[in-house]
């Protein structure tokens, strides 16, 4: 049952946001996806940094526990979480667009979540040297998750750094 649901979600999300124009930053072979289950809207994220590399993203879903994608070597400690950049919308708000800017090392420096009503929240994790680039879901669609791109694989002794992201949009009807 769960496998069928995941496959159904993958097919649904695979239709939307296929092109590189939906990626903010760079897409790589080292990626992870954080997707909401039906009925649990994506409404925020937290980005933890280790050794100047944003390497863990925790996504928040209304009415469900957060989910994390980690490309850090070792554990992300409470100290890392306390220093993390956060962007969390109020309950009931739906994310319709995502923007990000890049640092001098071409990693994600900040992520901004937008609603069509004009609300915006920003998670800062580094000093941006580029302007924010925004990707919107089409009208009537919402962001239900993110595909995250890192500059190296998870594990080993080195931390992977977040270098790109793609919003996963779904029809909100």
DSSP file (Angstrom, degrees, kcal/mol; ACC not computed):
  #  RESIDUE AA STRUCTURE BP1 BP2  ACC     N-H-->O    O-->H-N    N-H-->O    O-->H-N    TCO  KAPPA ALPHA  PHI   PSI    X-CA   Y-CA   Z-CA
    1    1 A X     >        0   0    0      0, 0.0     4,-2.0     0, 0.0     5,-0.1   0.000 360.0 360.0 360.0 -50.9    0.0    0.0    0.0
    2    2 A X  H  >  +     0   0    0      1,-0.2     4,-2.6     2,-0.2     5,-0.2   0.890 360.0  53.2 -64.2 -39.0    2.7    2.5    1.0
    3    3 A X  H  > S+     0   0    0      1,-0.2     4,-2.3     2,-0.2    -1,-0.2   0.902 109.1  49.1 -62.3 -41.1    4.8    1.5   -2.0
    4    4 A X  H  > S+     0   0    0      2,-0.2     4,-2.5     1,-0.2    -1,-0.2   0.882 110.8  50.7 -65.0 -38.7    1.9    2.2   -4.3
    5    5 A X  H  X S+     0   0    0     -4,-2.0     4,-2.6     2,-0.2    -2,-0.2   0.919 111.0  47.6 -65.0 -44.3    1.3    5.6   -2.6
    6    6 A X  H  X S+     0   0    0     -4,-2.6     4,-2.5     2,-0.2    -2,-0.2   0.909 113.1  48.6 -63.6 -42.4    5.0    6.6   -3.0
    7    7 A X  H  X S+     0   0    0     -4,-2.3     4,-2.3     2,-0.2    -2,-0.2   0.909 111.2  50.5 -63.1 -42.4    4.9    5.5   -6.7
    8    8 A X  H  X S+     0   0    0     -4,-2.5     4,-2.5     1,-0.2    -2,-0.2   0.915 111.8  47.5 -61.4 -43.9    1.7    7.5   -7.2
    9    9 A X  H  X S+     0   0    0     -4,-2.6     4,-3.2     2,-0.2     5,-0.3   0.902 110.2  52.5 -63.8 -41.2    3.3   10.5   -5.6
   10   10 A X  H  X S+     0   0    0     -4,-2.5     4,-2.4     2,-0.2    -2,-0.2   0.907 111.4  46.2 -62.4 -41.7    6.4   10.1   -7.8
   11   11 A X  H  X S+     0   0    0     -4,-2.3     4,-0.9     2,-0.2    -2,-0.2   0.927 114.4  48.3 -65.3 -44.8    4.3   10.0  -10.9
   12   12 A X  H >X S+     0   0    0     -4,-2.5     3,-0.6     1,-0.2     4,-0.6   0.943 118.3  39.2 -60.2 -49.2    2.2   13.0   -9.8
   13   13 A X  H >< S+     0   0    0     -4,-3.2     3,-0.7     1,-0.2   156,-0.2   0.815 106.6  66.1 -72.5 -30.2    5.3   15.0   -9.0
   14   14 A X  H 3< S+     0   0    0     -4,-2.4    -1,-0.2    -5,-0.3    -2,-0.2   0.746  96.2  56.9 -64.0 -23.8    7.3   13.8  -11.9
   15   15 A X  H << S+     0   0    0     -4,-0.9     2,-0.4    -3,-0.6     3,-0.4   0.800 102.9  61.2 -76.9 -29.9    4.9   15.5  -14.3
   16   16 A X  S << S+     0   0    0     -3,-0.7   153,-0.1    -4,-0.6   121,-0.0  -0.817 109.1  10.3-104.9 136.0    5.4   19.0  -12.8
   17   17 A X  S    S+     0   0    0     -2,-0.4    -1,-0.2   151,-0.1     5,-0.1   0.811  74.6 143.7  75.6  30.7    8.7   20.8  -12.6
   18   18 A X        +     0   0    0     -3,-0.4    -2,-0.1     3,-0.1    -3,-0.0   0.883  45.3  81.6 -70.4 -38.8   10.6   18.5  -14.9
   19   19 A X  S >  S-     0   0    0      1,-0.1     3,-1.7     2,-0.0     4,-0.2  -0.185  86.8-115.7 -74.4 160.7   12.8   21.1  -16.7
   20   20 A X  G >  S+     0   0    0      1,-0.3     3,-1.8     2,-0.2    -1,-0.1   0.712 109.1  76.5 -63.4 -21.0   16.0   22.7  -15.4
   21   21 A X  G 3  S+     0   0    0      1,-0.3    -1,-0.3     3,-0.0    -3,-0.1   0.697  89.3  57.9 -65.1 -16.4   14.1   26.0  -15.3
   22   22 A X  G <  S+     0   0    0     -3,-1.7   145,-0.7    -5,-0.1     2,-0.5   0.511  88.8  92.8 -88.1  -6.3   12.4   24.8  -12.1
   23   23 A X  E <   -A  166   0A   0     -3,-1.8     2,-0.6    -4,-0.2   143,-0.2  -0.770  62.5-155.3 -92.3 129.1   15.8   24.3  -10.4
   24   24 A X  E    S-A  165   0A   0    141,-3.1   141,-2.1    -2,-0.5     2,-0.4  -0.922  74.1  -6.7 -99.0 120.8   17.2   27.1   -8.3
   25   25 A X  E    S-A  164   0A   0     -2,-0.6     2,-0.4   139,-0.2   139,-0.3  -0.805 117.2 -28.0  95.3-138.6   21.0   26.7   -8.2
   26   26 A X        -     0   0    0    137,-2.1     2,-0.4    -2,-0.4   137,-0.2  -0.929  48.8-138.8-121.4 138.8   22.5   23.6   -9.7
   27   27 A X        +     0   0    0     -2,-0.4     2,-0.2    -4,-0.1     4,-0.1  -0.774  30.1 174.3 -92.1 144.1   21.2   20.0  -10.1
   28   28 A X        -     0   0    0     -2,-0.4   123,-0.1     2,-0.1   124,-0.0  -0.795  47.5-102.6-136.1 177.1   23.6   17.2   -9.4
   29   29 A X  S    S+     0   0    0     -2,-0.2     2,-0.8     1,-0.1   122,-0.1   0.544 104.9  79.2 -78.9  -7.5   23.5   13.4   -9.2
   30   30 A X  E     +B  150   0A   0    120,-0.5   120,-3.3   123,-0.1     2,-0.3  -0.841  68.5 137.1-106.3  98.1   23.5   13.7   -5.3
   31   31 A X  E     -B  149   0A   0     -2,-0.8     2,-0.3   118,-0.2   118,-0.2  -0.913  33.7-167.4-143.0 164.2   19.9   14.5   -4.4
   32   32 A X  E     -B  148   0A   0    116,-1.8   116,-3.4    -2,-0.3     2,-0.4  -0.980  15.8-139.7-149.1 150.6   17.2   13.7   -1.9
   33   33 A X  E     -B  147   0A   0     -2,-0.3     2,-0.5   114,-0.2   114,-0.2  -0.935   5.9-163.6-119.8 141.4   13.5   14.5   -1.9
   34   34 A X  E     +B  146   0A   0    112,-2.7   112,-2.1    -2,-0.4     2,-0.4  -0.972  22.9 177.8-120.4 111.9   11.2   15.6    1.0
   35   35 A X  E     -B  145   0A   0     -2,-0.5   110,-0.2   110,-0.2     2,-0.2  -0.938  25.7-125.9-125.4 137.4    7.6   15.1    0.0
   36   36 A X        -     0   0    0    108,-3.2     2,-0.2    -2,-0.4     5,-0.1  -0.483  24.6-125.0 -74.0 146.1    4.3   15.7    2.0
   37   37 A X    >   -     0   0    0     -2,-0.2     3,-2.0     1,-0.1    -1,-0.1  -0.565  51.3 -70.9 -81.6 158.4    1.8   12.9    2.3
   38   38 A X  T 3  S+     0   0    0      1,-0.3    -1,-0.1    -2,-0.2     3,-0.0  -0.217 123.0  20.9 -53.1 135.4   -1.7   13.7    1.1
   39   39 A X  T 3  S+     0   0    0     -3,-0.1     2,-0.5     1,-0.1    -1,-0.3   0.414 101.6  96.3  87.8  -1.1   -3.5   16.1    3.5
   40   40 A X    <   -     0   0    0     -3,-2.0    23,-0.1   104,-0.1    -3,-0.1  -0.829  65.0-153.0-123.9  91.4   -0.2   17.5    5.0
   41   41 A X        -     0   0    0     -2,-0.5    21,-3.0    20,-0.1     2,-0.3  -0.350  19.1-116.2 -68.0 140.4    0.8   20.7    3.3
   42   42 A X  E     +D   61   0B   0    101,-0.5    53,-0.9    19,-0.2    19,-0.2  -0.600  45.3 159.2 -69.7 129.4    4.4   21.7    3.2
   43   43 A X  E     +     0   0B   0     17,-2.7    46,-3.1    -2,-0.3     2,-0.3   0.321  51.0   2.0-140.9  10.9    4.8   25.0    5.2
   44   44 A X  E     -DE  60  88B   0     16,-1.0    16,-2.9    44,-0.3     2,-0.3  -0.971  47.3-149.7 179.1 168.5    8.4   25.4    6.2
   45   45 A X  E     -DE  59  87B   0     42,-2.2    42,-2.6    -2,-0.3     2,-0.4  -0.982   5.5-153.1-150.3 161.8   12.0   24.3    6.3
   46   46 A X  E     -DE  58  86B   0     12,-2.0    12,-2.9    -2,-0.3     2,-0.5  -0.999  10.9-157.5-136.3 133.6   15.1   24.5    8.4
   47   47 A X  E     -DE  57  85B   0     38,-2.8    38,-2.1    -2,-0.4     2,-0.3  -0.956   6.5-158.7-120.0 117.3   18.6   24.3    7.1
   48   48 A X  E     -D   56   0B   0      8,-2.6     7,-1.7    -2,-0.5     8,-1.5  -0.731   7.7-152.5 -95.2 144.2   21.5   23.2    9.4
   49   49 A X  E     -D   54   0B   0     31,-0.4     2,-0.4    -2,-0.3     5,-0.2  -0.939  12.3-176.0-120.0 135.9   25.1   24.2    8.6
   50   50 A X  E >  S-D   53   0B   0      3,-2.3     3,-1.1    -2,-0.4   109,-0.1  -0.995  77.2  -9.9-130.2 128.1   28.3   22.3    9.5
   51   51 A X  T 3  S-     0   0    0     -2,-0.4    -1,-0.1     1,-0.3   108,-0.1   0.911 130.6 -53.2  51.1  49.1   31.7   23.8    8.7
   52   52 A X  T 3  S+     0   0    0      1,-0.2     2,-0.5    -3,-0.1    -1,-0.3   0.675 115.8 114.5  64.1  21.1   30.1   26.5    6.5
   53   53 A X  E <   -D   50   0B   0     -3,-1.1    -3,-2.3   108,-0.1     2,-0.9  -0.976  66.6-136.4-122.7 120.1   28.2   24.0    4.4
   54   54 A X  E     +D   49   0B   0     -2,-0.5   108,-2.5    -5,-0.2    -5,-0.3  -0.633  44.3 154.6 -70.3 107.5   24.4   23.8    4.5
   55   55 A X  E     +     0   0B   0     -7,-1.7    16,-3.5    -2,-0.9     2,-0.4   0.465  46.3  53.2-124.4  -3.3   24.1   20.0    4.7
   56   56 A X  E     -DF  48  70B   0     -8,-1.5    -8,-2.6    14,-0.2     2,-0.5  -0.992  54.8-172.1-136.1 131.8   20.8   19.1    6.4
   57   57 A X  E     -DF  47  69B   0     12,-2.5    12,-2.6    -2,-0.4     2,-0.5  -0.985   4.3-166.1-120.6 127.5   17.3   20.3    5.4
   58   58 A X  E     -DF  46  68B   0    -12,-2.9   -12,-2.0    -2,-0.5     2,-0.4  -0.961   9.9-154.4-111.9 123.6   14.3   19.5    7.5
   59   59 A X  E     -DF  45  67B   0      8,-3.2     8,-2.0    -2,-0.5     2,-0.4  -0.789   5.2-146.0 -99.2 141.4   10.9   20.1    5.9
   60   60 A X  E     -D   44   0B   0    -16,-2.9   -17,-2.7    -2,-0.4   -16,-1.0  -0.900  12.6-170.1-110.6 135.0    7.8   20.8    8.0
   61   61 A X  E >   -DF  42  64B   0      3,-0.6     3,-1.8    -2,-0.4   -19,-0.2  -0.972  31.9-106.1-125.4 136.6    4.4   19.6    7.1
   62   62 A X  T 3  S+     0   0    0    -21,-3.0   -21,-0.1    -2,-0.4     3,-0.1  -0.433 104.0   3.1 -64.7 125.6    1.1   20.7    8.7
   63   63 A X  T 3  S+     0   0    0     -2,-0.2     2,-0.3     1,-0.2    -1,-0.3   0.608 119.5  83.7  77.0  12.9   -0.2   17.9   10.9
   64   64 A X  E <  S-F   61   0B   0     -3,-1.8    -3,-0.6   -23,-0.1    -1,-0.2  -0.966  84.8 -94.9-142.6 157.6    2.7   15.6   10.3
   65   65 A X  E     -     0   0B   0     -2,-0.3    -6,-0.1     1,-0.1    -3,-0.0  -0.367  50.6 -97.1 -69.8 153.8    6.2   15.2   11.8
   66   66 A X  E     -     0   0B   0     -6,-0.1     2,-0.4    -8,-0.1    -6,-0.2  -0.277  33.7-146.7 -66.4 157.5    9.1   16.9   10.0
   67   67 A X  E     -F   59   0B   0     -8,-2.0    -8,-3.2    -3,-0.1     2,-0.4  -0.957  12.0-152.6-125.1 146.5   11.3   15.0    7.5
   68   68 A X  E     -F   58   0B   0     -2,-0.4     2,-0.5   -10,-0.3   -10,-0.2  -0.919  15.2-160.5-126.2 146.9   15.0   15.5    7.0
   69   69 A X  E     -F   57   0B   0    -12,-2.6   -12,-2.5    -2,-0.4     2,-0.5  -0.997  23.8-169.5-118.5 123.6   17.5   15.1    4.2
   70   70 A X  E     +F   56   0B   0     -2,-0.5   -14,-0.2   -14,-0.2    84,-0.1  -0.961  30.2 164.3-125.4 128.9   21.1   15.0    5.5
   71   71 A X        +     0   0    0    -16,-3.5    89,-3.7    -2,-0.5     2,-0.3  -0.047  47.8 119.0-123.3  27.1   24.4   15.1    3.6
   72   72 A X        -     0   0    0    -17,-0.3     2,-0.5    87,-0.2    83,-0.3  -0.682  68.7-119.6 -90.7 145.8   26.4   15.9    6.7
   73   73 A X  S    S-     0   0    0     -2,-0.3    84,-0.1    84,-0.2    86,-0.1  -0.750  83.5  -6.6 -79.2 130.2   29.2   13.6    8.0
   74   74 A X  S    S-     0   0    0     -2,-0.5     2,-0.2    82,-0.2    -2,-0.2  -0.280 110.7 -28.1  78.9-168.0   28.2   12.6   11.5
   75   75 A X        -     0   0    0     -2,-0.0     2,-0.7     1,-0.0    -2,-0.1  -0.491  48.0-128.8 -85.4 150.3   25.3   13.8   13.5
   76   76 A X        -     0   0    0     -2,-0.2     2,-0.1    -4,-0.1    -2,-0.1  -0.905  38.8-151.8 -91.6 118.4   23.6   17.2   13.4
   77   77 A X     >  -     0   0    0     -2,-0.7     4,-2.0     1,-0.1     5,-0.2  -0.286  28.2 -99.1 -90.2 173.0   23.7   18.3   17.0
   78   78 A X  H  > S+     0   0    0      1,-0.2     4,-2.6     2,-0.2     5,-0.2   0.862 123.6  57.4 -58.5 -37.0   21.3   20.5   19.0
   79   79 A X  H  > S+     0   0    0      1,-0.2     4,-1.5     2,-0.2    -1,-0.2   0.907 105.9  49.0 -60.9 -42.6   23.8   23.3   18.5
   80   80 A X  H  4 S+     0   0    0      1,-0.2   -31,-0.4     2,-0.2     4,-0.2   0.897 112.1  48.9 -63.9 -39.5   23.6   23.0   14.8
   81   81 A X  H >< S+     0   0    0     -4,-2.0     3,-1.1     1,-0.2    -2,-0.2   0.896 108.2  53.3 -67.8 -40.1   19.8   23.0   14.9
   82   82 A X  H 3< S+     0   0    0     -4,-2.6    -1,-0.2     1,-0.3    -2,-0.2   0.823 113.1  44.3 -63.8 -30.8   19.8   26.1   17.2
   83   83 A X  T 3< S+     0   0    0     -4,-1.5    -1,-0.3    -5,-0.2    -2,-0.2   0.375  91.9 118.9 -93.0   3.2   22.0   27.9   14.6
   84   84 A X    <   -     0   0    0     -3,-1.1     2,-0.3    -4,-0.2   -36,-0.2  -0.304  70.0-112.5 -71.7 151.6   20.0   26.7   11.6
   85   85 A X  E     -E   47   0B   0    -38,-2.1   -38,-2.8    38,-0.1     2,-0.4  -0.684  37.8-162.8 -80.1 137.6   18.2   29.0    9.2
   86   86 A X  E     +E   46   0B   0     -2,-0.3     2,-0.3    36,-0.3   -40,-0.2  -0.964  22.8 176.3-128.2 141.7   14.4   28.7    9.5
   87   87 A X  E     +E   45   0B   0    -42,-2.6   -42,-2.2    -2,-0.4     2,-0.5  -0.857  18.7 162.7-140.2 103.1   11.5   29.7    7.2
   88   88 A X  E     -E   44   0B   0     -2,-0.3   -44,-0.3   -44,-0.3     2,-0.1  -0.980  23.9-148.8-130.5 122.6    8.1   28.6    8.5
   89   89 A X        -     0   0    0    -46,-3.1     3,-0.1    -2,-0.5     6,-0.0  -0.428  35.0 -89.6 -81.3 160.5    4.8   29.9    7.4
   90   90 A X    >   -     0   0    0      1,-0.1     3,-2.0    -2,-0.1    -1,-0.1  -0.286  57.7 -80.0 -65.3 155.2    1.8   30.1    9.7
   91   91 A X  T 3  S+     0   0    0      1,-0.3    -1,-0.1    -3,-0.1     3,-0.1  -0.290 119.6  27.6 -55.1 139.1   -0.6   27.2    9.9
   92   92 A X  T 3  S+     0   0    0      1,-0.3    -1,-0.3    -3,-0.1     2,-0.2   0.137  90.7 120.8  93.3 -19.4   -3.0   27.1    7.0
   93   93 A X    <   -     0   0    0     -3,-2.0     2,-0.5   -50,-0.1    -1,-0.3  -0.548  52.2-146.8 -77.7 142.8   -0.6   29.0    4.6
   94   94 A X        -     0   0    0     -2,-0.2     2,-0.4    -3,-0.1    22,-0.3  -0.935  11.8-126.7-114.6 132.9    0.3   27.2    1.4
   95   95 A X        +     0   0    0    -53,-0.9    48,-3.4    -2,-0.5    20,-0.2  -0.623  34.1 165.1 -77.3 127.0    3.7   27.5   -0.3
   96   96 A X        +     0   0    0     18,-3.3    41,-3.1    -2,-0.4     2,-0.3   0.534  62.2  23.6-117.5 -14.6    3.3   28.5   -3.9
   97   97 A X  E     -GH 114 136C   0     17,-1.5    17,-2.8    39,-0.2     2,-0.4  -0.994  57.9-155.1-152.5 154.9    6.8   29.6   -4.8
   98   98 A X  E     -GH 113 135C   0     37,-2.6    37,-3.0    -2,-0.3     2,-0.3  -0.995  10.3-175.0-134.0 137.8   10.4   29.2   -3.7
   99   99 A X  E     +GH 112 134C   0     13,-2.7    13,-3.1    -2,-0.4     2,-0.3  -0.934   4.3 177.6-127.7 154.2   13.4   31.5   -4.1
  100  100 A X  E     -GH 111 133C   0     33,-1.6    33,-2.6    -2,-0.3     2,-0.3  -0.987  13.3-154.4-150.6 156.8   17.0   31.0   -3.3
  101  101 A X  E     -G  110   0C   0      9,-1.6     8,-2.9    -2,-0.3     9,-1.1  -0.877  20.3-124.7-127.0 163.9   20.3   32.9   -3.6
  102  102 A X  E     -G  108   0C   0     -2,-0.3    27,-3.2    29,-0.3    28,-1.2  -0.800  10.9-132.4-114.7 151.6   23.9   31.6   -3.8
  103  103 A X    >   -     0   0    0      4,-2.7     3,-1.9    -2,-0.3    25,-0.2  -0.294  43.0 -91.4 -85.6 177.1   27.0   32.2   -1.8
  104  104 A X  T 3  S+     0   0    0     23,-0.5    24,-0.1     1,-0.3    -1,-0.1   0.769 130.1  55.7 -62.0 -25.8   30.5   32.9   -3.3
  105  105 A X  T 3  S-     0   0    0      2,-0.1    -1,-0.3     3,-0.0     3,-0.1   0.269 120.6-111.0 -90.1  11.7   31.1   29.2   -3.1
  106  106 A X  S <  S+     0   0    0     -3,-1.9     2,-0.3     1,-0.2   -80,-0.2   0.834  76.0 129.5  61.6  37.5   27.9   28.6   -5.2
  107  107 A X  S    S-     0   0    0    -82,-0.1    -4,-2.7     1,-0.0     2,-0.3  -0.768  73.2 -82.0-109.6 162.9   26.0   27.0   -2.3
  108  108 A X  E     +G  102   0C   0     54,-3.0    -6,-0.3    -2,-0.3   -54,-0.2  -0.497  44.7 178.2 -65.4 126.2   22.5   27.9   -1.2
  109  109 A X  E     -     0   0C   0     -8,-2.9    16,-3.3     1,-0.4    17,-1.9   0.700  65.7  -0.5-101.8 -26.8   22.9   31.0    1.0
  110  110 A X  E     -GI 101 124C   0     -9,-1.1    -9,-1.6    14,-0.2     2,-0.4  -0.969  57.0-152.6-161.0 149.0   19.2   31.6    1.7
  111  111 A X  E     -GI 100 123C   0     12,-2.2    12,-3.1    -2,-0.3     2,-0.4  -0.992  11.6-163.6-126.2 134.3   15.8   30.1    0.8
  112  112 A X  E     -GI  99 122C   0    -13,-3.1   -13,-2.7    -2,-0.4     2,-0.4  -0.969   5.3-153.5-120.7 133.5   12.6   32.1    0.7
  113  113 A X  E     -GI  98 121C   0      8,-2.6     8,-1.7    -2,-0.4     2,-0.3  -0.885  15.9-166.2-105.0 135.8    9.1   30.6    0.7
  114  114 A X  E     -GI  97 120C   0    -17,-2.8   -18,-3.3    -2,-0.4   -17,-1.5  -0.891  13.0-156.0-122.2 150.9    6.2   32.5   -0.8
  115  115 A X    >   -     0   0    0      4,-1.9     3,-1.6    -2,-0.3   -20,-0.1  -0.843  33.5-116.3-112.1 159.6    2.4   32.3   -0.8
  116  116 A X  T 3  S+     0   0    0    -22,-0.3   -21,-0.1    -2,-0.3    -1,-0.1   0.746 114.8  65.3 -65.6 -21.2    0.2   33.7   -3.6
  117  117 A X  T 3  S-     0   0    0      2,-0.1    -1,-0.3     1,-0.0    -3,-0.0   0.504 123.7-101.8 -79.9  -2.6   -1.2   36.1   -1.0
  118  118 A X  S <  S+     0   0    0     -3,-1.6    -2,-0.1     1,-0.3     2,-0.1   0.389  73.4 141.4 102.1  -3.6    2.2   37.8   -0.6
  119  119 A X        +     0   0    0     -5,-0.0    -4,-1.9     2,-0.0    -1,-0.3  -0.449  25.2 179.7 -68.0 145.0    3.5   36.2    2.6
  120  120 A X  E     -I  114   0C   0     -6,-0.2     2,-0.3    -2,-0.1    -6,-0.2  -0.987  14.1-176.2-148.9 140.1    7.2   35.4    2.6
  121  121 A X  E     -I  113   0C   0     -8,-1.7    -8,-2.6    -2,-0.3     2,-0.4  -0.983  13.6-151.6-133.7 146.5    9.6   33.9    5.1
  122  122 A X  E     -I  112   0C   0     -2,-0.3     2,-0.6   -10,-0.2   -36,-0.3  -0.964  10.2-157.8-128.2 134.8   13.4   33.4    4.6
  123  123 A X  E     -I  111   0C   0    -12,-3.1   -12,-2.2    -2,-0.4     2,-0.4  -0.950  19.9-162.5-105.9 113.5   15.9   30.9    6.0
  124  124 A X  E     +I  110   0C   0     -2,-0.6   -14,-0.2   -14,-0.2   -77,-0.1  -0.835  27.1 154.5-101.7 133.5   19.4   32.4    5.9
  125  125 A X        +     0   0    0    -16,-3.3     2,-0.3    -2,-0.4   -15,-0.2   0.383  66.3   8.0-133.7  -2.7   22.5   30.2    6.2
  126  126 A X  S    S-     0   0    0    -17,-1.9     2,-0.7   -73,-0.0    -1,-0.3  -0.970  86.1 -77.1-166.1 173.5   25.2   32.1    4.4
  127  127 A X        -     0   0    0     -2,-0.3   -23,-0.5    -3,-0.1     2,-0.2  -0.759  48.0-138.9 -88.2 117.7   26.0   35.5    2.7
  128  128 A X        +     0   0    0     -2,-0.7   -25,-0.3   -25,-0.2     4,-0.1  -0.508  25.4 178.7 -78.2 139.5   24.5   35.7   -0.7
  129  129 A X        +     0   0    0    -27,-3.2     2,-0.3    -2,-0.2   -26,-0.2   0.407  68.6  61.5-113.8  -5.1   26.4   37.2   -3.6
  130  130 A X  S    S-     0   0    0    -28,-1.2     2,-0.1     1,-0.1     3,-0.1  -0.760  90.0-101.5-114.1 164.7   23.6   36.6   -6.2
  131  131 A X        -     0   0    0     -2,-0.3   -29,-0.3     1,-0.1     2,-0.2  -0.401  50.8 -89.1 -72.4 159.8   20.0   37.9   -6.4
  132  132 A X        -     0   0    0    -31,-0.1     2,-0.5    -2,-0.1   -31,-0.2  -0.544  37.9-151.5 -68.5 136.5   17.2   35.6   -5.3
  133  133 A X  E     -H  100   0C   0    -33,-2.6   -33,-1.6    -2,-0.2     2,-0.4  -0.965  13.9-153.4-109.9 128.4   15.9   33.5   -8.1
  134  134 A X  E     -H   99   0C   0     -2,-0.5     2,-0.4   -35,-0.2   -35,-0.3  -0.837  13.5-169.0-110.4 139.0   12.2   32.6   -7.7
  135  135 A X  E     -H   98   0C   0    -37,-3.0   -37,-2.6    -2,-0.4     2,-0.3  -0.996  13.7-162.2-122.8 126.2   10.3   29.6   -9.1
  136  136 A X  E     -H   97   0C   0     -2,-0.4   -39,-0.2   -39,-0.2     2,-0.2  -0.830  17.5-128.1-108.5 144.8    6.5   29.6   -8.9
  137  137 A X        -     0   0    0    -41,-3.1     3,-0.1    -2,-0.3     6,-0.1  -0.556  47.7 -91.6 -74.8 155.2    4.1   26.7   -9.1
  138  138 A X    >   -     0   0    0     -2,-0.2     3,-2.1     1,-0.1    -1,-0.1  -0.322  59.2 -74.2 -67.1 157.3    1.4   27.5  -11.6
  139  139 A X  T 3  S+     0   0    0      1,-0.3    -1,-0.1    -3,-0.1     3,-0.1  -0.236 123.9  25.7 -54.6 133.7   -1.8   29.2  -10.3
  140  140 A X  T 3  S+     0   0    0      1,-0.4    32,-2.3    -3,-0.1    33,-0.3   0.385 105.3  98.8  90.2  -2.5   -3.9   26.6   -8.4
  141  141 A X  E <   - C   0 171A   0     -3,-2.1    -1,-0.4    30,-0.2     2,-0.3  -0.814  54.6-158.6-114.0 156.3   -0.9   24.5   -7.5
  142  142 A X  E     - C   0 170A   0     28,-2.5    28,-2.3    -2,-0.3     2,-0.5  -0.913  28.0-102.5-130.5 159.4    1.1   24.3   -4.3
  143  143 A X  E     + C   0 169A   0    -48,-3.4  -101,-0.5    -2,-0.3   -48,-0.4  -0.716  35.7 174.5 -78.8 124.0    4.6   23.2   -3.3
  144  144 A X  E     -     0   0A   0     24,-3.2  -108,-3.2    -2,-0.5     2,-0.3   0.263  62.5 -23.5-114.0   8.8    4.2   19.8   -1.6
  145  145 A X  E     -BC  35 168A   0     23,-0.5    23,-2.7  -110,-0.2     2,-0.4  -0.969  62.1-105.6 168.2-177.6    7.9   19.1   -1.2
  146  146 A X  E     -BC  34 167A   0   -112,-2.1  -112,-2.7    -2,-0.3     2,-0.6  -0.981   7.5-144.8-136.4 145.0   11.4   19.8   -2.4
  147  147 A X  E     -BC  33 166A   0     19,-2.7    19,-2.3    -2,-0.4     2,-0.4  -0.973  29.7-156.7-104.4 125.0   14.1   18.0   -4.4
  148  148 A X  E     -BC  32 165A   0   -116,-3.4  -116,-1.8    -2,-0.6     2,-0.4  -0.841   5.4-154.7-109.1 137.6   17.4   19.0   -2.9
  149  149 A X  E     -BC  31 164A   0     15,-2.9    14,-2.7    -2,-0.4    15,-1.5  -0.944   9.8-169.0-116.7 132.1   20.8   18.8   -4.7
  150  150 A X  E     -BC  30 162A   0   -120,-3.3  -120,-0.5    -2,-0.4    12,-0.2  -0.813  29.0-125.1-118.4 157.7   24.1   18.5   -2.9
  151  151 A X  S    S+     0   0    0     10,-1.9     2,-0.3    -2,-0.3    11,-0.1   0.537  91.4  13.3 -83.0  -6.0   27.7   18.8   -4.2
  152  152 A X  S    S-     0   0    0      9,-0.2     8,-0.1  -122,-0.1    -2,-0.0  -0.973  92.2 -79.5-157.9 166.6   28.8   15.4   -3.1
  153  153 A X        -     0   0    0     -2,-0.3     2,-0.1     1,-0.1     5,-0.1  -0.255  50.4-100.0 -70.2 159.7   27.4   12.1   -1.8
  154  154 A X  S    S+     0   0    0      5,-0.1   -83,-0.1   -84,-0.1    -1,-0.1  -0.422  83.7  33.3 -72.2 152.2   26.2   11.6    1.8
  155  155 A X  S    S+     0   0    0    -83,-0.3     3,-0.4     3,-0.2   -82,-0.1  -0.367  70.4  82.7  97.5-176.2   28.6    9.8    4.2
  156  156 A X  S    S-     0   0    0      1,-0.2   -82,-0.2    -2,-0.1    -1,-0.2  -0.336 100.0 -58.6  71.6-159.9   32.3    9.6    4.5
  157  157 A X  S    S+     0   0    0    -84,-0.1     2,-0.2     2,-0.1    -1,-0.2   0.635 110.6  81.1 -95.1 -16.6   34.2   12.3    6.4
  158  158 A X  S    S-     0   0    0     -3,-0.4     2,-0.4   -86,-0.1    -3,-0.2  -0.623  75.0-125.1 -95.8 150.9   33.2   15.3    4.3
  159  159 A X        -     0   0    0     -2,-0.2   -87,-0.2   -87,-0.2     2,-0.2  -0.772  21.1-133.7 -89.6 133.1   30.0   17.3    4.5
  160  160 A X        -     0   0    0    -89,-3.7     2,-0.4    -2,-0.4   -89,-0.2  -0.599  21.6-137.1 -77.8 149.5   28.0   17.7    1.3
  161  161 A X        -     0   0    0     -2,-0.2   -10,-1.9  -106,-0.1     2,-0.5  -0.899  16.0-113.2-112.5 141.2   26.8   21.2    0.6
  162  162 A X  E     + C   0 150A   0   -108,-2.5   -54,-3.0    -2,-0.4   -12,-0.3  -0.586  43.2 162.6 -71.3 116.6   23.3   22.2   -0.6
  163  163 A X  E     +     0   0A   0    -14,-2.7  -137,-2.1    -2,-0.5     2,-0.3   0.492  57.8   3.7-115.8  -8.5   23.8   23.6   -4.1
  164  164 A X  E     -AC  25 149A   0    -15,-1.5   -15,-2.9  -139,-0.3     2,-0.3  -0.990  52.0-162.9-168.6 162.9   20.3   23.5   -5.6
  165  165 A X  E     -AC  24 148A   0   -141,-2.1  -141,-3.1    -2,-0.3     2,-0.4  -0.991   5.9-157.1-153.3 155.5   16.7   22.8   -5.0
  166  166 A X  E     -AC  23 147A   0    -19,-2.3   -19,-2.7    -2,-0.3     2,-0.2  -0.998  22.3-128.8-133.4 126.4   13.5   22.2   -7.0
  167  167 A X  E     - C   0 146A   0   -145,-0.7     2,-0.8    -2,-0.4   -21,-0.2  -0.552  16.1-140.5 -73.0 141.4   10.0   22.7   -5.7
  168  168 A X  E     - C   0 145A   0    -23,-2.7   -24,-3.2    -2,-0.2   -23,-0.5  -0.902  25.1-162.5-103.9 107.4    7.7   19.8   -6.2
  169  169 A X  E     - C   0 143A   0     -2,-0.8     2,-0.3   -26,-0.2  -153,-0.2  -0.641  12.0-179.8 -97.5 147.1    4.3   21.2   -7.2
  170  170 A X  E     - C   0 142A   0    -28,-2.3   -28,-2.5    -2,-0.3     2,-0.3  -0.988  40.4 -92.7-142.7 149.3    0.9   19.5   -7.1
  171  171 A X  E     - C   0 141A   0     -2,-0.3   -30,-0.2   -30,-0.2   -31,-0.1  -0.462  32.0-154.5 -62.2 123.5   -2.6   20.5   -8.0
  172  172 A X              0   0    0    -32,-2.3    -1,-0.2    -2,-0.3   -31,-0.1   0.417 360.0 360.0 -86.1   3.5   -4.1   21.9   -4.8
  173  173 A X              0   0    0    -33,-0.3    -1,-0.2     0, 0.0   -32,-0.1   0.489 360.0 360.0 -72.0 360.0   -7.7   21.1   -5.8
